[in-house]
């Protein structure tokens, strides 16, 4: 029998100096507080970054004044089966894109987790590139479909679930208001469409509107 940890793929983007972030947010910076080579007893670092950097989970209070913070996120939302869907959208994800996915696979059901692999993932390590305002997000109409399906979690492969130019707040509010948890910045460059198992946990940061995540997936066992 194989070891319990075999078969997992890490789909977390690394955190590094000056990685691409949301416009107007501070650059990511790792500061060395003490250094062994400098004569100190131990190396100690301080990380300066937005909680919406890289691979992260949004909390309801990110867009909802009365929403809970990330420290109160139910851990089970990120543990269990997940579907990864290839969405070859020209711009934002639309209801038709979701319907096309369901038609070639199976209908989405309440409580399921879904991560969308869009053309964002074909751009290589985009965290080293200038911020792309034309990234492929989920439009408000598609967000309404996801909320109506009562999914437990939706994930995307760029820094925000909603489009940059128009509809970003609406997409967030529709999903979070529908009790759909959001993960953003998932590394799907080498991942194909299919059914997987997932481990995805945020840090327990009291009062925060988001948190970095470590996310692992592996192919689901054949039924």
Secondary structure as GFF3:
##gff-version 3
##sequence-region A 1 223
A	DSSP	beta_strand	9	10	.	.	.	ID=ss1
A	DSSP	beta_strand	29	34	.	.	.	ID=ss2
A	DSSP	three_ten_helix	36	38	.	.	.	ID=ss3
A	DSSP	beta_strand	44	48	.	.	.	ID=ss4
A	DSSP	beta_strand	56	58	.	.	.	ID=ss5
A	DSSP	three_ten_helix	60	62	.	.	.	ID=ss6
A	DSSP	three_ten_helix	70	72	.	.	.	ID=ss7
A	DSSP	three_ten_helix	75	78	.	.	.	ID=ss8
A	DSSP	beta_strand	79	86	.	.	.	ID=ss9
A	DSSP	alpha_helix	95	104	.	.	.	ID=ss10
A	DSSP	beta_strand	113	117	.	.	.	ID=ss11
A	DSSP	three_ten_helix	119	123	.	.	.	ID=ss12
A	DSSP	three_ten_helix	126	128	.	.	.	ID=ss13
A	DSSP	alpha_helix	140	148	.	.	.	ID=ss14
A	DSSP	beta_strand	153	155	.	.	.	ID=ss15
A	DSSP	alpha_helix	168	177	.	.	.	ID=ss16
A	DSSP	beta_strand	181	184	.	.	.	ID=ss17
A	DSSP	beta_strand	194	202	.	.	.	ID=ss18
A	DSSP	beta_strand	210	219	.	.	.	ID=ss19
###
